[in-house]
Amino acid sequence: MFGMFLLALLTYLKKK
């Protein structure tokens, strides 16, 4: 659950 959140955050930051 928390892992998925971290993964989404990482992807969002990388897309920036």
N, CA, C and O atoms as a GROMACS GRO file, in nm:
protein
   64
    1MET      N    1   0.084  -0.120   0.000
    1MET     CA    2   0.000   0.000   0.000
    1MET      C    3   0.088   0.126   0.000
    1MET      O    4   0.079   0.210  -0.089
    2PHE      N    5   0.173   0.135   0.102
    2PHE     CA    6   0.262   0.251   0.110
    2PHE      C    7   0.363   0.249  -0.004
    2PHE      O    8   0.405   0.353  -0.054
    3GLY      N    9   0.402   0.127  -0.044
    3GLY     CA   10   0.499   0.114  -0.153
    3GLY      C   11   0.445   0.173  -0.282
    3GLY      O   12   0.517   0.240  -0.356
    4MET      N   13   0.318   0.148  -0.307
    4MET     CA   14   0.257   0.200  -0.430
    4MET      C   15   0.257   0.352  -0.428
    4MET      O   16   0.277   0.418  -0.530
    5PHE      N   17   0.234   0.407  -0.308
    5PHE     CA   18   0.233   0.553  -0.296
    5PHE      C   19   0.371   0.611  -0.326
    5PHE      O   20   0.384   0.712  -0.395
    6LEU      N   21   0.472   0.542  -0.274
    6LEU     CA   22   0.609   0.588  -0.298
    6LEU      C   23   0.643   0.577  -0.445
    6LEU      O   24   0.708   0.665  -0.502
    7LEU      N   25   0.598   0.470  -0.507
    7LEU     CA   26   0.627   0.449  -0.649
    7LEU      C   27   0.563   0.560  -0.732
    7LEU      O   28   0.625   0.613  -0.824
    8ALA      N   29   0.440   0.594  -0.699
    8ALA     CA   30   0.370   0.700  -0.773
    8ALA      C   31   0.441   0.833  -0.753
    8ALA      O   32   0.454   0.912  -0.846
    9LEU      N   33   0.487   0.857  -0.631
    9LEU     CA   34   0.556   0.983  -0.602
    9LEU      C   35   0.686   0.991  -0.682
    9LEU      O   36   0.720   1.096  -0.737
   10LEU      N   37   0.757   0.880  -0.687
   10LEU     CA   38   0.884   0.877  -0.762
   10LEU      C   39   0.859   0.906  -0.909
   10LEU      O   40   0.931   0.984  -0.971
   11THR      N   41   0.758   0.842  -0.964
   11THR     CA   42   0.726   0.862  -1.105
   11THR      C   43   0.687   1.007  -1.130
   11THR      O   44   0.724   1.065  -1.232
   12TYR      N   45   0.613   1.066  -1.037
   12TYR     CA   46   0.570   1.205  -1.052
   12TYR      C   47   0.691   1.299  -1.050
   12TYR      O   48   0.700   1.392  -1.129
   13LEU      N   49   0.782   1.272  -0.959
   13LEU     CA   50   0.901   1.357  -0.948
   13LEU      C   51   0.989   1.341  -1.071
   13LEU      O   52   1.048   1.438  -1.118
   14LYS      N   53   0.996   1.220  -1.122
   14LYS     CA   54   1.080   1.196  -1.240
   14LYS      C   55   1.020   1.262  -1.363
   14LYS      O   56   1.093   1.307  -1.452
   15LYS      N   57   0.888   1.269  -1.368
   15LYS     CA   58   0.822   1.331  -1.483
   15LYS      C   59   0.843   1.482  -1.484
   15LYS      O   60   0.839   1.545  -1.589
   16LYS      N   61   0.865   1.538  -1.368
   16LYS     CA   62   0.883   1.684  -1.357
   16LYS      C   63   0.996   1.729  -1.448
   16LYS      O   64   1.027   1.848  -1.453
   0.00000   0.00000   0.00000
